[in-house]
Amino acid sequence: MNCENPETITKLINHVITSPDLTGRCTAQEASNMLLSLGRLEIRDREAFAALTQILVRRLNEAHAVDSQTIANSLWAYDAV
């Protein structure tokens, strides 16, 4: 799947990952959804993938914060790009 304006998606995701307040409030599911979006749109943004993965890793210690679908979506995104 291609996106007519991938810069917009990348810009929005970069806004989240560069804002300490937004990064701190970002849930594992939200990070996973952003990763999935990047993967589906075939956007290869190493910085975004790394930052979103860090959010997921931080959330692993929270009870019920990361479910199997969240992990599956994230892994799919990595495989897609």
Backbone torsions as a table, in degrees:
resi	resn	phi	psi	omega
1	MET	NA	135.7	178.6
2	ASN	-112.0	154.5	179.7
3	CYS	-114.6	134.8	179.9
4	GLU	-64.4	-31.4	-176.8
5	ASN	-137.5	73.1	-178.2
6	PRO	-63.0	-22.5	179.7
7	GLU	-61.9	-33.7	179.6
8	THR	-65.6	-45.3	179.2
9	ILE	-62.8	-47.5	179.9
10	THR	-61.5	-40.7	-179.9
11	LYS	-63.4	-43.3	179.4
12	LEU	-65.1	-44.8	179.9
13	ILE	-66.5	-40.1	177.5
14	ASN	-64.5	-31.5	175.8
15	HIS	-62.8	-42.5	179.6
16	VAL	-65.3	-45.9	-173.0
17	ILE	-78.3	-12.5	177.9
18	THR	-102.9	-3.5	177.8
19	SER	-100.6	111.5	-178.4
20	PRO	-55.8	-36.5	179.5
21	ASP	-65.7	-46.8	-179.7
22	LEU	-68.7	-39.7	177.9
23	THR	-62.7	-40.4	179.5
24	GLY	-66.5	-29.3	-179.0
25	ARG	-94.2	-10.0	-176.6
26	CYS	-67.3	126.9	179.2
27	THR	-83.8	166.6	177.1
28	ALA	-61.2	-40.2	-179.6
29	GLN	-65.6	-40.8	178.0
30	GLU	-63.7	-43.4	177.9
31	ALA	-62.5	-42.5	178.8
32	SER	-63.5	-41.0	178.6
33	ASN	-64.3	-38.1	177.4
34	MET	-67.0	-41.2	176.3
35	LEU	-61.2	-44.5	180.0
36	LEU	-60.9	-41.5	178.1
37	SER	-61.6	-45.9	177.8
38	LEU	-59.4	-43.7	-179.8
39	GLY	-64.7	-46.8	-178.7
40	ARG	-64.0	-33.8	-179.7
41	LEU	-90.1	3.3	178.5
42	GLU	56.1	41.3	177.5
43	ILE	-96.2	116.7	-178.3
44	ARG	-98.9	93.4	-179.1
45	ASP	-122.1	96.1	-175.0
46	ARG	-58.4	-41.6	-179.3
47	GLU	-62.2	-44.5	179.8
48	ALA	-65.0	-44.9	178.9
49	PHE	-59.5	-44.3	-179.2
50	ALA	-63.9	-46.2	-178.2
51	ALA	-66.0	-41.9	179.6
52	LEU	-67.8	-35.1	176.3
53	THR	-66.3	-37.9	176.4
54	GLN	-61.3	-38.9	176.8
55	ILE	-61.4	-45.9	178.8
56	LEU	-59.7	-44.7	-179.2
57	VAL	-61.9	-43.2	178.1
58	ARG	-61.7	-34.8	-177.3
59	ARG	-79.2	-13.1	-179.2
60	LEU	-58.7	-30.2	-178.1
61	ASN	-80.1	-10.4	-179.8
62	GLU	-87.9	134.6	-178.8
63	ALA	-59.6	128.9	175.5
64	HIS	61.1	17.2	-178.6
65	ALA	-79.7	-27.9	-177.0
66	VAL	-126.0	119.2	177.3
67	ASP	-107.6	176.8	-175.2
68	SER	-63.6	-34.3	179.4
69	GLN	-66.6	-38.7	177.9
70	THR	-61.1	-44.9	179.6
71	ILE	-66.9	-42.9	180.0
72	ALA	-62.2	-43.9	178.9
73	ASN	-61.6	-41.4	-179.2
74	SER	-65.6	-44.6	178.7
75	LEU	-64.3	-39.0	177.9
76	TRP	-60.8	-42.9	-179.2
77	ALA	-59.5	-44.4	179.0
78	TYR	-62.9	-40.7	-179.9
79	ASP	-68.0	-31.9	-176.3
80	ALA	-70.8	-30.3	-178.0
81	VAL	-111.3	NA	NA
